[in-house]
Amino acid sequence: MRELSHRRRMLVLAICCMSLLLVSLDNTVLNVALPSIRSDLHASVSGMQWTIDAYTLVLAALLMLSGSTADRVGRKRTFQTGLVIFTLGSGLCSLAPNLEALVIFRMVQAIGGSMLNPVAMSIITNVFTEPRERARAIGAWGGVVGISMAAGPIVGGLLVESIGWRSIFWINLPVGLAALLLTARYVPESRAPKPRRADPIGQLLVIAVLGTLTYAIIEAPDRGWDSPLIATCAGIAAVGLLTLIRYERRREEPLIDVRFFHSVPFSGATVVAVCAFAALGGYLFMNTLYLQDVRGLNALHAGLWMLPMAFMCFVCAPLSGRLVGARGPRPSMLVAGVAITASGVLFAVFDAQASDAGLLIGYVLFGLGFGMVNAPITNTAVSGMPRTQAGVAAAVASTSRQVGQSLGVAVIGAVLAAGAASAAAGGMGHAASPAAAASFVDAARPAWWIIAACGAVILLLGLVTTGHWAEKTTRHAAALFEEGAPTGQTSANAKA
């Protein structure tokens, strides 16, 4: 691919950011609308979880397939296909007659969404070839998450209160159409010189592991942890994971290439992505229910309360990108780990939600931490790896994010469903009784400790995976790809 002008590169970046805005805005808007969806479609807490996790699970299961497919058939072509499917799915969601149909149409959205973010990131990686410029581009990309978090609750609240929850899906239609037209005009086509073959068995194993694990976590509070169905799903997930690892290690061109994980920074970024997005998914889900069901706020006022958190994400994401470009990923990861841990502890130990000031401080801290963590995740995933593997590397990072968000919503929702049924039953728009509010706060305490633990893991990995030894393992992992060594042979040779 020939070198593009600065103006053209900026246009490509803006177009790719539009796709991220589509996906991110959809999630933040949906969170604010959950109580309205529950009331209109008569959904339980687990039903609300499925409206989010049906999307993130399909997304997580297909991201790596979409990344490798884009490397093979063309990134621009795959990106355009994703825009069409996502926009169509959004229109269908707005017409859903019941909860089951909404969950199915969310899965259609996810099929398209799987072709957007990882493919857009591989396009950015191939367009911005200079490391510092690429880090800044990724910072701007991460800033879109902040924009979506800032705009999502407010836009969602306005739409829900004035028109209804179905209108939250309408906003994807003009944005998707504009992105499709601009992509056709300005985005260059690119593909990997030696793309990998499809891996249908590995793909089915990924779907089986993610689907059964999430189903077990979400449905366990209703069916019981000792339910034969839950035990069977947990067993399938465990056996499927072991089978996936053994199978992928033997394949010459696997869906999940273990050579990536010989890089300590890459492996660390994968775990950080899971932890950060598990914290985010659980945080948004829990606070949406708290603000509307316990405090009795409407959707718009709940969205305004989340604005400080979103504003910090918006401000910190591009700053983090510049910091990563200048100083590497360690400072951003350390700040993120400290801030997310502090936010979780503030709620778990000091009952921050008991006062407006405490709630505000908790939101600001979490927004600071999450805003700082995105750029080092993405930059670490693609930096140091061959550009020919950009699509797959970006897809692994994106998959980790979606797996984390799915698990965060599933686990936090399960905690709340098990211990706060009376608080969750509070009517929308009417403040819950003091007893119900206290029940919700008590049930949420373990969830806040989970979020604090996620922050602590980010902090630890920020220290461990960013030194000179870790950088050496990244160079070695890149050399494995350049040598073209089959995956099964790398374990014997992978000594940094």
N, C-alpha and C positions, 0 to 999 in steps of 0.2 A: 504494500500500500504506500502510495507516494505521500510525502510530507505535506500536511495541510497548512494553510495560513492560520495565523493566530485568530482571526475573526471566525473562520470556519470551525476551528477547534472549539471556540466558545459557543457557537451555535449547536454543535454536536453535544457539548456538555449540557446546554439548556434543554435540548430535546430529551436526553437521557434522564435529566432531573424531572421532567414532566411525567415520565413513567413511574418514577419513585413517588412523586406526589400523588399519583393516582392510587397506588397501592397503600401508601402510608395514611393518606387522608381517609381512605375507605375504612381503615381499622379504627382510627381515632373518632371519626364521626359515628361509627357503629356503636362504640362503647357508650357514648352519651345517650344513644337511642335505645339501649337495652331494656330499661324499665318500660318504655312505651311499647316495644315489641312484645315483651312479656305480657303486658296487660291486654293488648289487642289479639295476640295469637294464643293466649292462655298457656304460656310456657313456664316450666319450672326453672330452678337455678341451673340444673343440668342442661335444660333446653337452651338457656342463654349461653352456657359454655359451648354448646355445639354450634351455635351460629358463628362463633369466633373460631373454634378449633376445626370445624369442617373445612374452613378456608386454609388455615395455617398448616393443617396436616397434609392436605393435597399439595399445597405449595412445597412443603418440606420434602415430600416423597418424589416430586417431579423436577425439582430444581437442578439436580445433577444431570438428569437425563436431558433437560433443556439446554444446560450448558454445553454438554458434549455434542448434542445435536446441532447447536448453533456453530460450534467449531467445525462441524462436518459439512452442513448444508449452506451455511452463511449466516452471520450474525444479524445483518440487516433484515433478511427474509424472516428469520425466526422472531425477531423483535416485532415486525409488522404483524405477523400472525398472532402473537400474543396480545397486541393492542386490539385487534378485531375481536378475539374471543373474550377478553376482559370486558370490553365495552358492551358486547352482547349479553354477557352474564349479568352485568350491572342492570341492564334494562329488564332482564327476567326477574332479578331480585325485587325490583320495584313492583312487580305484578304478582308476587307470591301470595297464594290464597291461604296458606297455613304454614306452620313451623317446618313441617317436613319438606315442603316445596322450597322454602327459603334456604334450608340447609343444602338441598341439592343444587340450587342455583348458585349458592356461595361456592360450591365445589367447581361449578363451571367457571366462575370468576377466577378461581385459583389455578385452573389449567392455563388460562391466559396469563395470569400473574407470574407463573413459573417461567414464562418466556420473556419477562420484562427485566426485573432487577439484575439477575446474574448476567444476562446477555448485555444489558446496558453497561454494567461494570466492565465487562470484557471489551466492549467498544471503547470505553473511556481509557482503559489500559493500553489499547493499541493505538489510540489517537494521541494520548499524552505520554510520550516515551521518556522524557527527562524526569528523573526521580523526584526532584523538588516540585516541579510543575505538576506532576501527577499527584503528589501528596496534597497540594493545594486544591486541585480539582476534586479529589476525594473528600476534602474538607467541605467544599461547596456542596457536593453531593450529600454529605451527612447533614448539612444545614437544612436541606429540604425536609428531613425528618422533623427538625425543629419547627419549620414552617407549618408542616401538617399537624403537629401537636398543638401549635398555637392557634391555627385556623380551625382545625377539626372540631374541638369542643364548642366553639362559638358558632361556627357555621351549622354544625349539627344541632345545637340547641335552638338556634333561630328557625331552622327548617322544621324540627320536630314540633316546636311550639306553635308555629304559624300555619304549616301545611300538613305535617304528619311524618311519621318515620319513613314512609316509602320514598319521600322526596330526597332522602340522603343519598340514594343511588343515582338520582338524576344528574348530579353534578359530575359524575364520571363520563357522561355521554359527550358533552362538548369538548372536554379536555382530551378524551381518548381520540376523538375525531381529529382535533388539531394536531396532536402528536403523530397520528398516522400520516397526515398530509405532509408535515414537516420532515418526517423521517424519509419519506419517498424523495423529497427534494434535496436534503442536505447530508444525510448520514451515508458515509461510504460503506460499501460491502467489504467484508473481510471474513476469512476462515483460516483454520489451522492447516499448515502444509501437510501434516500427517495426523488427521483426526482419528480418534479411536472408534472401534466398532461398537454397535449397540450391545447392551448386556441385559437382556430381558429377565433372566433368572435373578440377577442381582437386584433389578428394579422391583420385581415381585416380592423379594425378601425384605427390601426396605419398606414397602407398603405394609407388609404383614407386621413387621416389628413396630412401626410407628402407630398403625391403626389399633392393634390389640392393646398396646401399652396405654395409649390415651383413653381408649374405651374403658379399660379396667379402672383407671384413676377416676374418671368422671362418673361412672355408674356405680362405683363401690359404695358411696354413702347411701344410695337408695336400695341397692340389692344386698348390701352386706359384704364385708371383706372376706367372709367365709363362704360366699356363694360359689357353687360349682362353676358357673359361667365366668365369674371374675377370676377364679383360680385357673381356669382353662386359658383365658386370655393372657394372664400373666405368664403362664407356662409357655404358650406359643411365642410370646415376645422374647422370653429368655432363650428358648431353643432357636428361634429365628435369628437372633443376634449372633449367637455362636456359629450358626451355619453360615451366615453372611460373611463373617470374618474369615472363616476357613475357605469358603468358596472364592472370595475376592482375592485372597493371597495367592491362589493357584492360577488365576486368569492372567494372561499376558496383557490384555487391555480391559481392566476392570472398570466397573461403574465408580467405585471408590478406590482410588489408587493409593496404596499404602506408602508410596514413595513421598507423597506430600507430608506425611506424618513423621518422616525422619527429620524434618525441620522442627526443632523445639519451638521457635516463635510461631510457626503455623499451627502446631498442635495447641499451644497456649491460646492463640487467638480463637481457635475453634471452641475451646472450653469457656473462654471469656464471653464469646458471643452467646453461648447457651445460657450462661449465668445472667448476663446483662438483660437479655430479652425475656428470660423467665421472670426476672424482677419487674420488668416493664409490664409484661402481660398481666401478672398478678396484681401489680400496683394499680393499673387502670381499671381492671375488673372490680377490685375491692372498693376503690374509692368512688366509682360510679354508683355502686349500690349504697355505700355509706352516705354520700351526699344527697341522693334522691330518696332513699328509703328510710334512713335514720334521721338526717337533718331536715327532710321534707322539702328540699329545693326542687324547682322544676329543671328541665333539661338545660335551659339557657343559663340559669344561675349556677348550676353545677359546672357547666363549661367555663364560666367566668372564674370560678374558684380554681380550676386547673390551669388557668392562664399563666400564673407565675412559674409553674413547672415547665410549661411549654416555652415560655419566653427564655428561660435559662438554656433550654436545649437549642433554641434558635441562635442564641448569642454564642454559646460555647462550641458548637459543632465546627464552624469555620475557624475559630481560634485554635481548636484542637488540631485541625488539618494543618494549619501553619506551624504549630508547635511540633507536630510529627515530622514535617518537612525540615525543620531547623534542628531539632534536638532528638529525633527518634521517638518511638512509641512509649518509652518508659514514663516520662512525666505525665502524659495524659492518662495512662492506665492507673498510675498511683493516685492521682486526684480523683478519678472516677471511683476507684475502690473505696477510698476514704469517705467520699460524699454519700455513696449509696449505702454503705455500712452505717454511717451516722444517721441517715434518714430512717432506716429500719429500726435502729436502736431507740431513736427518739420516740417512735410510736410504740414500740414493744415495752420499753421501760418507763418512759415518762408520760405516756398517754397524751401525745401531742394533739390528738383530735379533740381533747377536752376543751381546748381554747382556740380562738381564731388565730392568735399569734403563733401558737405551736403548730397548727395545721399549715400555716403559711410557710414557716421555717422548714418544715418537713418537705413540702412541695418544692421549695427553692433548692434544697440540698439534693433531692432526687433529680431534679432537672439539670443541675450542675453536673452530677455524676454521669447521667445518661448522655448528656450532650458531649462530654469529653471522651466517651468510650468508643463511639462509632468509627471515627477516623483511624485509630490504631488497629482496630479489628480488620477493617477493609484493606488498609495499606499493608499490614503484615501478611495478609493472606496472598496478595498478588506480588509483593516486592520480593525480589530475589529469585522468583520462579521464571522459567522460560515463557516468553510472550505467547508461544504456541499453545501453552496450557492455561492461558488466562481465563478462558471460559469455565473450565472445570474448577480451577482454584477459587474463582469468584463464586461459583455455584456451591462449593463446600462451605464457604463462609456464610452465604445466604441461607443455606440449609440449616446451619447451626443456629442462626437467628430464629428461623421459623420453628425449629424443634424446641428451642428455649421458650418461645412465646406460647406454643401449644402446651408444654409441660407446666409453665407458670400459671396459665389460666386453669388447667386441669387440677393442679395441686391446690392452688389457692381456693378455687371454687369448691373442691372437695372438703377442704378445711372449714369453709364457711357453711356449706350445706350440712355438714355433720354436727356443727356446734351452734349454729345461729339460725335455726329454722324460724323461730318466732320473730327475730328482727328482719329476716329476709321477707317475711310475709307482710311487712308494713306497706300500706297503700302508697302509691306514687302521689306525690304532691301533698302528703299529709305526714307530719313528723311522727315517728314511732314513739311509743310510750317509753318512759324512762327505763322500765325493766327490759323492754325489747332492745333499746339502745345499749344498755349495759351488757346484754347478752351478745350483741353484735361485737362490741369492743372486746369482750373476753374471748370470743371465738376467733377474732382477728389477730390476737396476740401471737399465737404460733406462726401465723402467716407473716407477720412483721419480722419474726426471727428468721424465717426462711429467706426473706428479702435481705436482711442484714448478712446472713451467711453467704448469699450470692455476692454481695459487695466485698466480703472478706476474701473470697476466692479470687476475685478480680485483682485485689490488692496484692495478694501473695504471688499470683502469676505475673503481675506487672514487675515484680522484683526478680523472679526466677528466670523468666523467658526473654529478657532483654539485654543480657550481658554479652561479652565477647564470645564465650563458649557457645551461646545460643545462636549467634550470628554465623559461627563456623558451621553449625549443623545445617543452616539454611543453604549455604554455599554447597555443602556436600549433597543435599537433597536435589538441588538444581543440577549438579553434575550427573546424578543418576539418570535424569531425564535426557540430558545431552548425550550420554553414553548409549541411551536406548536399551538399558538393561531390563529384561523382563522382570515383572513385579516379584515373582517368586524367588528371584536370585538376590534381591536387594537386602533381605534380612541378614544374609551372611556377610554382605560387604558394607553394611551401614555402620561404620565406626568413625565417629567424627574425630 
